[in-house]
Amino acid sequence: MFLKRLLNLKGTLSFRLTLWYTVIFIFSSLLALSIFYYRISSITMERIDAELLEEMEEFSTLRSEEGLEQVKAEMALEVKSEDEEIFYRLLSIDGQVLAMSSTQPWGRLEVSGNILRDLRDQSRPVLGTLDIPNYKYKVRTIYGSISPTEVLQIGLSLEDNEKYLKVFRDLLFLLMIPLFIFSALIGWFLSRQALLGVEEVTLTAIDISKGSYDKRVQVKRRSYEVDRLANTFNGMLDRIQALLKSMREMTDNIAHDLRSPLTRIRGIAEMTLFSKNSIKDYENMAASTIEECDNLIEMINTMLDITETEAGVGEFKIEKVNLSRLILDACELFRPTANEKGVNIITILPDKLHCQGDSNKLQRLVTNLLENSIKYTESEGSVTISASLDNGQVNIIFEDTGIGISEKDLPKIFERFYRCDMSRSKAGIGLGLSLAKAIANAFGGDIRVKSALNKGSAFLVTLPH
Ligand code: ADP
C-alpha cells in the first residue's frame, strides 16, 4: 500500500518539481561552498607564503649584517623555538650543503638543482610544495639567496593548515545534510502551493464528471496563472452548460416537431381504417400522409443543410454573385403571396451589387428572410429590402412592419427549432433563421436583428464584397 502510494507519488508534478528544486539547490550550494573552500585554502596558503618570504628576508638581512655564523646560530634557534615542523638548509650556490637542521620526520629531502640554477640567474625566492612519500602532510618550501654565494632553503610542514582545512571540510559536509533536507522540504512546500489551484480544478472536474455541471472553481487571487486557468476552466464549463441546455431544448423541440406530424399521420390512418370508407377517403389519406412526410423530409433536409454549412462541408463554391438580381428574383417569386396577404414589397437596390458566395446558398438566405418578413407581417403592412455597399462590405436589410419579436425572444430566434409563442399559429419549423445565419457565417458574414413588439423587425445581413 505504502509502496504503491510512493510509486504514484513518483509520477506527480509535485514530486518532479521538488526533485528539480532539490537538485538545483544542491548543485548551486555545492558550487558556492566549493568556491568558498577554495578561497579559504588559498588565503591560508598565501599567509604561509608571506611568512616564509618574511623569514627569508630576515635571514638575508642577518647574513649581510652579522655574517654566516650568525645565520647558522639563528637557524638552530628557530628550529628549537618553533612549535611547527620546520627545517632549514644552507647551501652554496653550486648545491653543497653548508649547514642543515634535522629533516625528521620527513626523511631525506632532495635539493632541487633546477631551482638553484634559477636562483643563479635571478635573485627572487622560489616557492614550492613537496609531496613526501612517507609523510602524511605536504611541505611548503622556499629557496632564496641570502648572499651572492649562499642559498637558504626553508621547509614548513602544512600539517596545521591541512588539519584546519579538514575541520572546515567536515563542518561544510555536516552543514550540507540539514541543508539538503531543508531544501527538499521547501521544494515540496513550494510545489504544493503552486499546484494547489491545479488540484482544485482537478477536483472540480471530478465532481463535474459525476454530474454536478453547475460546480465552478473558486477564483481566489492566488496567482495570475492559476486564476487564469480557473477562469478559462469556468468559462469552458459555462459554454458546455449552455450547449447542453440548448441541445436539451433542441431535442425537446425535435421530439415535439416530429410528434405532431406523426400523430396526425396515425390519426388519419386510424380514422380511415375504422370507418367505412370509399376509395376517395383512402386517396385523401394517402395525399395527407405524403404531405406530412414531405414536411418531415424538408425538416430533416434543412437540419442536415445547417449542420453541413456550419461544419463547412458539402458543396458550395465561392464566386461573384449579383445580389441585386438575386434579391429582385426572390421578390418576384414571393410577390403573389405578398399580394394575397395585402403586404407591399418595396426594394431599394443599386443597379448592380456583387458579393462573394455561393448563389444557391445566398438564394436560400434571401428567400428565408423574405418569407419570414411576409409571413410575420399582417395585411396593409410592408416589407422593405434595401442593399448597399459600405466600407467594403455588403449590407442587406429586410425591414417589415410586422408583429415584431419580444426582447426575451430576440437572443434565441437563431437557435434551431426556436419559435416565438406569437408565431406558433403560422406555418414553420423554426429552422429558417438558423440556416440563414449558418450560410452568412460560412461566407464570412453575419446576421443581426433589431425588433420592437407589434411594430416590426429589421434583419441586417452583412457579407464580404
Ligand atoms: P419559422 O419561421 O419556421 O418559425 P425561423 O427560424 O425562420 O422559423 O424563425 C424563428 C422564429 O423567429 C419564428 O418562429 C418567429 O417567431 C421569429 N421571426 C423570424 N422572423 C421574424 C419576423 N420577420 N418578424 C417576427 N418574428 C420573426
Residues whose N, C-alpha, C, O or C-beta is under 5 A from the ligand:
A	BS01	ADP	N372 S373 Y376 G402 G404 I405 I413 Y418 R419 C420 S423 A427 G428 I429 G430 L431 G432 L433 S434 S457
